[in-house]
Amino acid sequence: MLTKDKLTETLLNELKEECLTILSLLNQLETPGISEMQEDEILGELSARLVHLEIHARETQEQIGA
């Protein structure tokens, strides 16, 4: 079983990882010559990641505030 400190550390690391992934996707959207299909795929992935980020951020906030 994870201690509260270890759980908080794990949640924060996962939150950081998700944020870095979102930043990477945003940077990919700025790639010159990106095709419409590539843009659609990136936007789809970005949308899914943002939903996951919202849920993950809420869980992290609950853990930090607990």
Beta strands, then each sheet from edge to edge (+ up, - down):
end
